[in-house]
Amino acid sequence: MNTSTATTTTSTPPADAATLTAPARTVLGVLRILFGFTFLWAFLDKLFGLGKATPSESAWLNGGDPTYGSLANNEGTFSSFFSGLAGQPWVT
């Protein structure tokens, strides 16, 4: 009589050792949230004209163009291309 037991092994996928520690996960999580707030703040400033980078009269809700300033005032190799995009209704 053959009585064998089947064993199953589970292994975790290989990962970088630095991201497995609790402090590293905490730091990366906080950085991810801070980056999210950075982009959220830039969006809200352009939308409402909170006064940090966008005056209230240039706000998106007041008829302003959120991309006009960066597209119209650039320098470099592709400046004529980007300046041509400034003010186009399909770009905003």
DRENTI-921433 format. One record per residue (C-alpha): x, y, z; chain; residue number from 1; residue in one letter. Coordinates in steps of 0.2 Angstrom, whole numbers. Example, Ala and Ser with C-alpha at 12.3 -4.5 7.8 and 13.67 -1.06 7.14 Angstrom:
% DRENTI-921433
<filo u="62" v="-22" w="39" c="A" k="1" r="A"/>
<filo u="68" v="-5" w="36" c="A" k="2" r="S"/>
***
This chain:
% DRENTI-921433
<filo u="0" v="0" w="0" c="A" k="1" r="M"/>
<filo u="7" v="17" w="-5" c="A" k="2" r="N"/>
<filo u="2" v="31" w="6" c="A" k="3" r="T"/>
<filo u="10" v="47" w="0" c="A" k="4" r="S"/>
<filo u="5" v="64" w="4" c="A" k="5" r="T"/>
<filo u="6" v="78" w="-8" c="A" k="6" r="A"/>
<filo u="14" v="94" w="-2" c="A" k="7" r="T"/>
<filo u="11" v="111" w="-10" c="A" k="8" r="T"/>
<filo u="23" v="125" w="-8" c="A" k="9" r="T"/>
<filo u="19" v="143" w="-11" c="A" k="10" r="T"/>
<filo u="33" v="155" w="-14" c="A" k="11" r="S"/>
<filo u="32" v="174" w="-15" c="A" k="12" r="T"/>
<filo u="38" v="182" w="-31" c="A" k="13" r="P"/>
<filo u="55" v="190" w="-30" c="A" k="14" r="P"/>
<filo u="55" v="208" w="-26" c="A" k="15" r="A"/>
<filo u="67" v="222" w="-21" c="A" k="16" r="D"/>
<filo u="72" v="219" w="-3" c="A" k="17" r="A"/>
<filo u="71" v="238" w="1" c="A" k="18" r="A"/>
<filo u="52" v="239" w="-3" c="A" k="19" r="T"/>
<filo u="48" v="224" w="8" c="A" k="20" r="L"/>
<filo u="52" v="234" w="24" c="A" k="21" r="T"/>
<filo u="39" v="243" w="33" c="A" k="22" r="A"/>
<filo u="48" v="260" w="33" c="A" k="23" r="P"/>
<filo u="51" v="259" w="15" c="A" k="24" r="A"/>
<filo u="33" v="255" w="11" c="A" k="25" r="R"/>
<filo u="28" v="270" w="22" c="A" k="26" r="T"/>
<filo u="40" v="282" w="14" c="A" k="27" r="V"/>
<filo u="34" v="276" w="-4" c="A" k="28" r="L"/>
<filo u="16" v="278" w="1" c="A" k="29" r="G"/>
<filo u="18" v="295" w="8" c="A" k="30" r="V"/>
<filo u="28" v="301" w="-8" c="A" k="31" r="L"/>
<filo u="14" v="294" w="-19" c="A" k="32" r="R"/>
<filo u="1" v="304" w="-9" c="A" k="33" r="I"/>
<filo u="11" v="320" w="-10" c="A" k="34" r="L"/>
<filo u="13" v="318" w="-29" c="A" k="35" r="F"/>
<filo u="-5" v="316" w="-30" c="A" k="36" r="G"/>
<filo u="-9" v="332" w="-20" c="A" k="37" r="F"/>
<filo u="4" v="341" w="-31" c="A" k="38" r="T"/>
<filo u="-5" v="337" w="-47" c="A" k="39" r="F"/>
<filo u="-22" v="340" w="-39" c="A" k="40" r="L"/>
<filo u="-17" v="357" w="-33" c="A" k="41" r="W"/>
<filo u="-11" v="362" w="-50" c="A" k="42" r="A"/>
<filo u="-27" v="357" w="-57" c="A" k="43" r="F"/>
<filo u="-38" v="366" w="-44" c="A" k="44" r="L"/>
<filo u="-27" v="382" w="-46" c="A" k="45" r="D"/>
<filo u="-30" v="382" w="-65" c="A" k="46" r="K"/>
<filo u="-48" v="378" w="-63" c="A" k="47" r="L"/>
<filo u="-53" v="391" w="-50" c="A" k="48" r="F"/>
<filo u="-38" v="403" w="-51" c="A" k="49" r="G"/>
<filo u="-33" v="402" w="-33" c="A" k="50" r="L"/>
<filo u="-19" v="415" w="-36" c="A" k="51" r="G"/>
<filo u="-4" v="404" w="-34" c="A" k="52" r="K"/>
<filo u="1" v="402" w="-52" c="A" k="53" r="A"/>
<filo u="-15" v="407" w="-60" c="A" k="54" r="T"/>
<filo u="-24" v="424" w="-57" c="A" k="55" r="P"/>
<filo u="-43" v="422" w="-54" c="A" k="56" r="S"/>
<filo u="-47" v="432" w="-70" c="A" k="57" r="E"/>
<filo u="-37" v="418" w="-80" c="A" k="58" r="S"/>
<filo u="-46" v="404" w="-72" c="A" k="59" r="A"/>
<filo u="-53" v="390" w="-83" c="A" k="60" r="W"/>
<filo u="-71" v="393" w="-75" c="A" k="61" r="L"/>
<filo u="-69" v="412" w="-80" c="A" k="62" r="N"/>
<filo u="-66" v="408" w="-98" c="A" k="63" r="G"/>
<filo u="-47" v="407" w="-97" c="A" k="64" r="G"/>
<filo u="-36" v="395" w="-107" c="A" k="65" r="D"/>
<filo u="-26" v="384" w="-95" c="A" k="66" r="P"/>
<filo u="-13" v="379" w="-108" c="A" k="67" r="T"/>
<filo u="-11" v="396" w="-117" c="A" k="68" r="Y"/>
<filo u="3" v="403" w="-106" c="A" k="69" r="G"/>
<filo u="15" v="388" w="-107" c="A" k="70" r="S"/>
<filo u="12" v="385" w="-125" c="A" k="71" r="L"/>
<filo u="14" v="403" w="-131" c="A" k="72" r="A"/>
<filo u="29" v="407" w="-121" c="A" k="73" r="N"/>
<filo u="41" v="394" w="-124" c="A" k="74" r="N"/>
<filo u="59" v="393" w="-132" c="A" k="75" r="E"/>
<filo u="68" v="380" w="-141" c="A" k="76" r="G"/>
<filo u="68" v="368" w="-155" c="A" k="77" r="T"/>
<filo u="49" v="366" w="-156" c="A" k="78" r="F"/>
<filo u="44" v="383" w="-150" c="A" k="79" r="S"/>
<filo u="35" v="387" w="-167" c="A" k="80" r="S"/>
<filo u="25" v="371" w="-166" c="A" k="81" r="F"/>
<filo u="19" v="374" w="-148" c="A" k="82" r="F"/>
<filo u="16" v="392" w="-151" c="A" k="83" r="S"/>
<filo u="4" v="387" w="-166" c="A" k="84" r="G"/>
<filo u="-5" v="376" w="-154" c="A" k="85" r="L"/>
<filo u="-8" v="390" w="-141" c="A" k="86" r="A"/>
<filo u="-26" v="397" w="-142" c="A" k="87" r="G"/>
<filo u="-33" v="382" w="-152" c="A" k="88" r="Q"/>
<filo u="-50" v="376" w="-145" c="A" k="89" r="P"/>
<filo u="-46" v="358" w="-147" c="A" k="90" r="W"/>
<filo u="-30" v="360" w="-136" c="A" k="91" r="V"/>
<filo u="-38" v="365" w="-120" c="A" k="92" r="T"/>
***
